[in-house]
């Protein structure tokens, strides 16, 4: 009995008992760890191990409502019952897309430094959010995605005994245009024969499978309105998918060969800087400089995206007046400014639709403004669905008209001095110049501005519209391939629908009545009175001296256009009356007799009346309840 032992013996006995318990606990921990990483520490002898590489791409940098991520979680849950399964999320900064050497066929940067900075912020935020959930994110740069995965697969496979290698699957969001689909094909080409790349539809508000159109969207209308009418009548928006918090904790291995192979891609110091992505000092400085004239500072990531949605809709209570303010050009809150985060999937369009519906229910306000935000998300959907139907034809000089009877007979012009004036904001048309300078300085341009500068380049200057789309691809913070290239293709009249030629002078007076926006971005015109602010070419030499601006010296003479942007022949007011606003135009710039006035800020305008009619017919259906998986 221990009670009969002396103190020294009791102490020895207690020590032996403690040592035995210690080694027993070590054995139990080791057994648990070995079980947890079984097939990782002994990777070459465990063919039952399954590894799902979850490939985050540019369009789904979030955890909430992420269909591809949920798909990976389902595969993990199903496979883990029969084998050791791990999901490894990764993101690659592709050298073909980032850096000063990554250029388009037109010679512009594929991704300007400001957008690159926004994406790095978004990826860093994604990585931090995954770590908080018990997972992680591998981040690679300097090698294409398929090269990174090829190296990872090779590091974790046995050449001498391939039958013992793990089973690989790659899951990513489905994209539909050339570069994005080529990246998937390259990824598939380096995988073992049994491995597959599985793509999952995402990024749109409406599910692809719910659309009331045939296979491959063969009968999708080539214009928006009939598409919208059919979708709103027959389809419902699914609720956002929940963030798979529980499943994310099971994603990552805690140690073993796999973790060791991944460590180099997970260290904080391994996260690439803009310089490491290939940008020179001038580009890095450009990205880090915040122009105080910009509408707001955009910070990449899901965290900032959700905060902006909450701030705009609920905190500032701006949703209820969106329809009336959306055509502004100065300030942070005339529009939602959700677009940069939408472009990179930092926020889901279904999440925004849900929040709009929640606002209607909680605030008791349901009006044209609460509808119009969701309506414009539907426009965004249409861009991707249109690109799915027509594929790479949205990049052709004649768009989807190529090879049809509607194909223009006159080739597009490319005159570099004219293109340079447009790019640099030196056309002599203040509204065009102000918008182009804003984009170059901040990466942002209002929707109103985009329509005007597109119309001016394609229809007034008659320059190859693809140069405009490519320049936007370089500079826009909110660039996404579908919205950008569809809108440029349509703006140039290459989708077969109505061609909207904007009257630049009239648009200037309608949407910048007092010239505040123009003066904001064109300081050389700061003392020009309202009478001349949008038509400085009307100033006499005496007036130029009086207002402190010399045309051709301080501000350029207006550029010669193929058709007068004033809407008629020259500046004859009688012709302007006959041919106001946005009318149907051909490639030679001749405006037909079916012109339609440009949209004003009051309801007397014809297009505004059309919008109001659309509101009466509007019908947005959102499925009630949760969306589990």
Secondary structure, DSSP 8 states (H G I E B T S, - for coil): -GGGS-HHHHHHHHHHHHHHHHHHHHHHHHHHHHHHTTTTTTGGG-TT-EEEEEE--TT---STT-HHHHHHHHHHHHHTTTS-EEEEEEEEE-TTTSSTT-B-TTSSBSS-HHHHHHHHHHHHHHHHHHHHTT---EEEESS-HHHHHHHHHHHTS-SS-GGGS-EEEEEEE---SHHHHHHHHHHHHHS-TT-EEEEE--SSSS-GGGSSS-GGGTT--SSHHHHHHHHHHH--B-------HHHHHTTS-SSSHHHHHHGGGTSGGGS--TTTTT--HHHHHHHH---TTSS-----SHHHHHHHHHIIIIIS--GGGHHHHTT--SSSSSS---HHHHHTTSS-HHHHHHHHHHHHHHH---SHHHHHHHHHHHHHHHHHHHHHHHGGGGGSTTGGGTTSTTS-SS--B--HHHHHHHHHT-SS-HHHHHHHHHHHHHS---HHHHHHHHHIIIIIS-B-HHHHHHHHHHH-TT--HHHHHHHHHHHTTTTSS---B--HHHHHHHHSTTSHHHHHH-GGGTT--HHHHT-GGG--HHHHHHTT--BTTTB------SS-TTSSSTT-HHHHHHT-SBB-B-TT--B-S--B----SSTTSHHHHHHHHHHHH----B--S----
